[in-house]
Structures are given as C-alpha cells and as structure tokens.
C-alpha cells in the first residue's frame, strides 16, 4: 500500500502545507511513466528535505504535436507502486482542468536561450514547460526542485526563469541515468521496438566519440558534429534531427570549441524522438 497521500486538487496541497509548517519541501515534477531516472530524483529529494512532493501531470501545453501528447505513455498504478517504495509525503495528481481552468489565459516565456535546440525544433514547447512549472512551483512551494541533466536545455531555461522571476527555490541538477547499453532513460523509450531500443545505444556512443575528439584537441565544432552524425548514421533506424555544440551557459551555437560546452542531439527512431547530451569543459 502507498505510504503517501494523494492530492488531486490545489486546495489539498495547501492543506498539506498548512499541516506541516516550518519544514523544508523537496519537489519532483514529473509527467509520469516513471523510471530509474525519475526515482533517482526522488531519492535525492528524500535525502535533502523534511518533506517530499512528487507531481504526476502530463502537461498538454508542452507538446507541439497532438499525436505526441496522445501517445505519451501513462501508467498511474505502476507509478504509485514505484513511489510507495520511498518515504515521500504527497503525490499531486491534478486533472487538466485543475491546472488549466476554462478561463486560463496566462503564460510564462523565457527569451533568447529558447531560440536554440529544442526551442527551435519544437515551437512553443518551452512556453508550455515554464508556464506549468511556474504554476507547480506556486502550488507546491518547494525549497528545492529536482531535474535531470538529460533535459539539459530545459534545466537551463528553468534556472533562468527562477532567477528572473525571483522564485525562492533552489534548482538541483541530477545526473542522467542510463541503461546498461548507454541509452539515456526516458519514458519515451517504452515506445521503441526491441530493435530500435538496441540501435538507440548509438546515441551515447556518438556523443562519446565527439567528446574523445575534443579531448584529443579538435576545436572545430563542424568537424565534431560531422563525426557524431556519421556515427549515428551507422544505425539504419536513426533519422537525425540535429546535432549541435553550444555554449553551456547561454546556449549560443559554437564555431570554435572553448570553455564549458553542451553537446546535444535529437534523433528519431521510427515514431519516437529521443534526445541526449553531455557537458564538457575544455
């Protein structure tokens, strides 16, 4: 049986907070279909806070393709069973109209750093992310919120929003959790065929080749991107959307490698779009 309370409404979350004054709150926002990557965030939140709130909400506003939202995997029963293994205190599982009532007409937008990478290829995506997180932060009122490095640009965007809007929240970045073959864990992996899942290991291998080239002294970003793309193309199932080397702070595309860089990619395997990245200091 779950050892945590389930809240479906904002008022229930408020009641929980009023019953626990003066305690530190860690918050793990998720869209469900939980895996070890999510659970690593939960473990850290439990370790660092008096109370932990986990949200499960598939946010329609961050999907720029309707089919992607419809096909996003969901498994609430399994999610709750997984969460019951940890001493968390509240699971917030709102319905769509609780977050977005019929008269909802506001949005939060972070400029500039959303012009690149995912922001370029998925118009409106980050507006959906920052809008829902602004709401969730105001609802959960956490002291710390936990996010995975796998969504590197999202992490940078959230930190910028929190700083710009003076949210009194510490954003904690947690390492990407990978499967044994190197594939970054993602809820979307469940939609891969067995063959696609095996071939998708090429993504991390390609990133590692790019890293190795930089460590050996290559500084031309075009050559490194070409090397990564050539490696990915060894997989017959892979269709590259982008491979990019960017400044790890402002996300500006790099011509010459210097400082801290983000190497990132987005690749389609059939109907499943996967992203991955690594950070590297030169």
C-alpha positions as CSV (number, residue, x, y, z in Angstrom):
1,X,0.0,0.0,0.0
2,X,1.2,3.5,-0.7
3,X,2.8,5.3,2.3
4,X,1.9,8.7,0.9
5,X,-1.1,10.9,0.5
6,X,-2.6,11.6,-3.0
7,X,-3.8,15.1,-3.7
8,X,-6.0,15.8,-6.8
9,X,-6.6,19.5,-6.0
10,X,-4.6,22.6,-5.2
11,X,-6.6,23.0,-2.0
12,X,-5.5,19.6,-0.8
13,X,-1.8,20.6,-1.4
14,X,-2.5,23.8,0.6
15,X,-4.0,21.8,3.4
16,X,-0.9,19.5,3.5
17,X,1.4,22.6,3.7
18,X,-0.6,24.2,6.4
19,X,-0.4,20.9,8.5
20,X,3.4,20.9,8.1
21,X,4.7,24.5,8.9
22,X,8.4,25.2,9.0
23,X,9.6,22.1,7.2
24,X,11.7,22.0,4.1
25,X,10.0,20.7,1.0
26,X,11.6,19.0,-1.9
27,X,9.7,18.8,-5.2
28,X,10.0,16.4,-8.1
29,X,7.7,17.4,-11.0
30,X,7.1,14.5,-13.5
31,X,4.8,13.5,-16.3
32,X,4.5,10.0,-15.0
33,X,5.5,6.7,-16.6
34,X,8.3,6.7,-14.0
35,X,11.7,5.0,-14.5
36,X,15.0,4.9,-12.6
37,X,15.9,8.4,-13.8
38,X,12.8,9.8,-12.0
39,X,13.4,7.7,-9.0
40,X,17.0,9.0,-8.7
41,X,15.5,12.5,-8.3
42,X,13.1,11.2,-5.7
43,X,15.9,9.5,-3.7
44,X,17.9,12.7,-3.6
45,X,14.9,14.8,-2.6
46,X,14.1,12.4,0.3
47,X,17.7,12.7,1.4
48,X,17.9,16.5,1.4
49,X,14.4,17.6,2.7
50,X,12.0,17.1,5.5
51,X,9.1,16.5,3.1
52,X,8.9,15.5,-0.5
53,X,6.1,16.2,-3.0
54,X,6.0,14.4,-6.4
55,X,3.7,15.6,-9.1
56,X,2.4,13.5,-12.0
57,X,0.8,15.6,-14.7
58,X,1.1,15.1,-18.5
59,X,1.2,18.8,-19.5
60,X,-0.6,19.3,-22.8
61,X,0.9,22.7,-23.3
62,X,4.4,21.5,-23.9
63,X,3.5,19.1,-26.7
64,X,3.7,20.8,-30.1
65,X,2.2,17.8,-31.8
66,X,-1.1,16.5,-30.8
67,X,-0.3,12.9,-31.5
68,X,2.8,13.1,-29.3
69,X,0.6,14.1,-26.4
70,X,-1.9,11.4,-27.1
71,X,0.8,8.7,-27.5
72,X,2.7,9.7,-24.4
73,X,2.9,6.6,-22.2
74,X,0.9,6.6,-19.0
75,X,0.7,4.1,-16.1
76,X,-0.6,5.7,-12.9
77,X,-1.0,2.4,-11.0
78,X,2.7,1.4,-11.7
79,X,3.9,4.9,-10.9
80,X,2.2,4.9,-7.5
81,X,3.6,1.4,-6.7
82,X,7.1,2.6,-7.5
83,X,6.7,5.7,-5.4
84,X,5.4,3.7,-2.5
85,X,9.0,2.3,-2.1
86,X,10.2,5.7,-0.9
87,X,9.2,7.8,2.1
88,X,7.6,10.6,0.1
89,X,4.8,12.6,1.7
90,X,2.5,13.7,-1.1
91,X,1.7,12.8,-4.7
92,X,0.0,15.7,-6.6
93,X,-2.1,14.2,-9.5
94,X,-4.3,17.0,-10.8
95,X,-6.7,16.7,-13.7
96,X,-6.1,19.0,-16.6
97,X,-8.9,21.5,-15.6
98,X,-7.4,21.9,-12.2
99,X,-4.2,23.3,-13.7
100,X,-5.8,24.9,-16.8
101,X,-9.4,26.0,-16.0
102,X,-11.5,27.1,-18.9
103,X,-10.7,30.8,-18.4
104,X,-6.9,30.2,-18.2
105,X,-5.1,32.8,-20.3
106,X,-1.6,33.4,-18.9
107,X,1.8,32.1,-20.0
108,X,5.4,32.4,-19.0
109,X,8.1,32.8,-21.7
110,X,11.9,32.8,-21.4
111,X,13.5,34.5,-24.3
112,X,16.9,34.0,-26.1
113,X,18.0,30.7,-24.7
114,X,14.8,29.1,-26.0
115,X,15.7,30.1,-29.6
116,X,18.1,27.2,-29.9
117,X,18.0,23.4,-30.0
118,X,14.6,22.1,-28.7
119,X,13.2,25.6,-28.7
120,X,13.9,25.9,-32.4
121,X,12.6,22.5,-33.4
122,X,9.6,22.4,-31.1
123,X,8.0,25.9,-31.2
124,X,6.0,26.7,-28.1
125,X,7.5,23.7,-26.1
126,X,9.3,25.8,-23.5
127,X,6.4,28.2,-23.0
128,X,4.4,25.1,-22.0
129,X,7.2,23.9,-19.7
130,X,7.8,27.3,-18.0
131,X,4.1,28.0,-17.6
132,X,3.2,24.8,-15.9
133,X,6.3,24.9,-13.7
134,X,5.6,28.4,-12.6
135,X,2.2,27.1,-11.6
136,X,3.5,24.0,-9.9
137,X,6.2,25.9,-8.0
138,X,3.5,28.3,-6.7
139,X,1.3,25.3,-5.7
140,X,4.0,23.1,-4.1
141,X,6.0,26.0,-2.7
142,X,9.2,23.9,-2.5
143,X,12.6,24.9,-1.2
144,X,14.3,22.7,-3.7
145,X,13.2,21.2,-7.0
146,X,14.9,18.4,-8.8
147,X,15.5,17.9,-12.5
148,X,17.6,15.5,-14.7
149,X,20.6,16.6,-16.8
150,X,19.2,14.6,-19.7
151,X,16.9,17.6,-20.5
152,X,19.8,20.0,-20.4
153,X,18.2,22.9,-22.1
154,X,15.1,22.6,-20.0
155,X,17.3,22.8,-16.9
156,X,19.0,26.0,-18.2
157,X,15.6,27.5,-19.0
158,X,14.1,26.7,-15.6
159,X,17.1,28.1,-13.8
160,X,16.8,31.3,-15.8
161,X,13.0,31.6,-15.1
162,X,13.6,31.0,-11.4
163,X,16.3,33.7,-11.3
164,X,14.4,36.2,-13.4
165,X,11.1,35.9,-11.5
166,X,12.7,35.6,-8.0
167,X,11.3,32.2,-7.1
168,X,12.9,31.3,-3.8
169,X,13.7,27.8,-5.0
170,X,17.0,26.0,-5.4
171,X,17.1,24.1,-8.7
172,X,19.0,20.8,-8.3
173,X,20.5,19.2,-11.4
174,X,20.9,15.4,-11.1
175,X,23.0,13.2,-13.4
176,X,21.4,11.4,-16.4
177,X,20.6,7.8,-15.6
178,X,21.4,5.4,-18.4
179,X,20.5,1.8,-19.3
180,X,23.3,-0.7,-19.4
181,X,23.9,0.0,-23.1
182,X,24.3,3.7,-22.5
183,X,20.8,4.8,-23.7
184,X,19.5,7.6,-21.6
185,X,16.5,6.6,-19.6
186,X,13.3,8.2,-20.9
187,X,9.6,7.5,-20.7
188,X,9.6,7.5,-24.5
189,X,11.9,4.5,-24.6
190,X,8.9,2.3,-23.9
191,X,7.6,3.1,-27.4
192,X,10.7,1.8,-29.1
193,X,10.7,-1.6,-30.7
194,X,13.3,-4.1,-29.4
195,X,15.5,-3.5,-32.5
196,X,15.1,0.3,-32.2
197,X,16.0,0.2,-28.5
198,X,19.2,-1.7,-29.3
199,X,20.1,0.6,-32.1
200,X,19.5,3.7,-30.0
201,X,22.6,2.9,-27.9
202,X,24.5,4.6,-30.8
203,X,23.5,8.0,-29.5
204,X,25.6,7.8,-26.4
205,X,28.4,6.1,-28.4
206,X,28.3,9.1,-30.8
207,X,28.5,11.6,-28.0
208,X,31.4,9.8,-26.5
209,X,33.2,9.9,-29.9
210,X,32.6,13.7,-30.0
211,X,34.0,14.1,-26.5
212,X,37.0,12.0,-27.3
213,X,37.8,14.1,-30.4
214,X,37.6,17.3,-28.3
215,X,39.9,15.8,-25.6
216,X,42.4,15.0,-28.4
217,X,42.5,18.6,-29.4
218,X,39.9,19.1,-32.1
219,X,38.3,22.6,-31.8
220,X,36.3,22.9,-35.0
221,X,32.7,22.3,-34.0
222,X,31.6,21.5,-37.6
223,X,34.1,18.6,-37.7
224,X,32.9,17.3,-34.4
225,X,29.2,17.5,-35.4
226,X,30.1,15.7,-38.6
227,X,31.8,12.9,-36.7
228,X,28.8,12.5,-34.4
229,X,26.4,12.4,-37.3
230,X,28.5,9.8,-39.2
231,X,28.5,7.6,-36.1
232,X,24.7,7.9,-35.7
233,X,24.2,7.0,-39.3
234,X,25.7,3.6,-38.7
235,X,22.2,2.8,-37.3
236,X,19.7,2.2,-40.1
237,X,16.8,3.2,-38.0
238,X,18.1,6.6,-36.9
239,X,16.9,9.9,-38.5
240,X,18.9,12.8,-37.2
241,X,17.0,16.0,-36.4
242,X,20.0,17.9,-35.0
243,X,23.5,17.5,-33.6
244,X,24.8,20.7,-32.0
245,X,27.6,22.1,-29.9
246,X,26.6,25.1,-27.8
247,X,27.8,27.2,-25.0
248,X,26.7,25.6,-21.8
249,X,25.6,28.9,-20.2
250,X,23.8,30.9,-22.9
251,X,23.3,28.1,-25.5
252,X,24.8,30.1,-28.3
253,X,26.0,27.8,-31.1
254,X,29.8,27.4,-31.2
255,X,32.1,27.6,-34.2
256,X,35.2,27.1,-32.2
257,X,35.3,24.9,-29.0
258,X,36.1,26.8,-25.8
259,X,35.0,26.9,-22.2
260,X,32.1,24.7,-21.0
261,X,30.2,23.2,-23.8
262,X,27.0,21.3,-24.3
263,X,27.0,18.5,-27.0
264,X,23.4,17.6,-27.7
265,X,21.3,15.8,-30.2
266,X,17.8,14.8,-31.2
267,X,17.2,11.7,-33.3
268,X,14.1,9.9,-34.4
269,X,13.8,6.1,-34.3
270,X,10.6,5.3,-36.1
271,X,7.9,7.5,-34.4
272,X,9.9,8.0,-31.3
273,X,12.0,11.1,-30.8
274,X,15.0,10.8,-28.4
275,X,17.3,13.5,-27.0
276,X,20.6,13.2,-25.2
277,X,23.6,15.3,-24.3
278,X,26.8,15.6,-22.4
279,X,28.6,18.5,-20.8
280,X,32.3,19.0,-21.3
281,X,34.8,21.6,-20.0
282,X,37.8,22.4,-22.3
